[in-house]
Amino acid sequence: MIEAAKKYDRIVQNGTHLRAQTGRKQAVDLLRDGVIDDLYMARAFVYNPRQGIGREDDCPVPQGVDYNL
């Protein structure tokens, strides 16, 4: 992601909010405490539909913002 951002001169964002959930934090703590040993690989895929965050059409669009981009 970092290489692509530099190559295409773009700003990128990656969501990490799920790391704060209790189950994930507990798993990381167990791993760090040595309870879970010799972890080779972990993968996760989450496909959840979500509603939009909304948009106020009455608010003026700040200069330089292109909602259609």
C-alpha positions as CSV (number, residue, x, y, z in Angstrom):
1,M,0.0,0.0,0.0
2,I,2.9,2.4,0.9
3,E,4.6,1.6,-2.4
4,A,1.4,2.3,-4.4
5,A,0.8,5.5,-2.6
6,K,4.3,6.8,-3.4
7,K,4.1,5.5,-7.0
8,Y,0.8,7.1,-7.8
9,D,1.3,10.2,-5.5
10,R,-1.9,9.5,-3.6
11,I,-3.0,9.5,0.0
12,V,-4.3,6.2,1.3
13,Q,-6.2,5.1,4.3
14,N,-6.5,1.7,5.9
15,G,-9.1,0.9,8.6
16,T,-7.8,-0.6,11.8
17,H,-10.8,0.0,14.1
18,L,-11.5,-3.7,14.4
19,R,-8.2,-4.3,16.3
20,A,-9.9,-2.7,19.4
21,Q,-12.6,-5.4,19.7
22,T,-12.3,-7.5,22.8
23,G,-11.8,-10.9,21.2
24,R,-9.0,-9.6,19.0
25,K,-7.3,-7.8,21.8
26,Q,-7.5,-11.0,24.0
27,A,-6.0,-13.1,21.2
28,V,-3.1,-10.7,20.7
29,D,-2.5,-10.6,24.5
30,L,-2.5,-14.4,24.6
31,L,0.0,-14.5,21.7
32,R,2.3,-12.0,23.4
33,D,2.1,-13.8,26.8
34,G,3.2,-17.0,25.1
35,V,-0.1,-18.9,25.6
36,I,-0.4,-19.2,21.8
37,D,2.9,-20.6,20.5
38,D,4.5,-20.8,17.1
39,L,1.9,-18.9,15.1
40,Y,2.7,-19.3,11.5
41,M,0.0,-17.3,9.7
42,A,-3.3,-15.6,10.3
43,R,-5.8,-14.4,7.7
44,A,-9.1,-12.7,8.0
45,F,-11.7,-11.7,5.4
46,V,-14.8,-9.8,6.4
47,Y,-17.5,-8.9,3.9
48,N,-20.2,-7.0,5.7
49,P,-22.6,-4.6,4.0
50,R,-22.9,-1.3,5.8
51,Q,-25.1,1.7,5.4
52,G,-23.7,5.0,4.2
53,I,-22.5,7.6,6.7
54,G,-24.8,10.1,5.1
55,R,-24.2,13.5,3.5
56,E,-25.7,16.9,4.2
57,D,-26.7,18.4,0.8
58,D,-27.3,21.7,2.4
59,C,-23.7,22.1,3.5
60,P,-21.4,24.0,1.1
61,V,-18.7,21.8,-0.5
62,P,-15.3,22.9,0.6
63,Q,-13.0,24.2,-2.1
64,G,-10.9,21.5,-3.6
65,V,-13.3,18.6,-2.6
66,D,-14.7,16.6,-5.5
67,Y,-17.5,14.2,-4.2
68,N,-17.6,12.6,-7.7
69,L,-13.9,11.7,-7.7
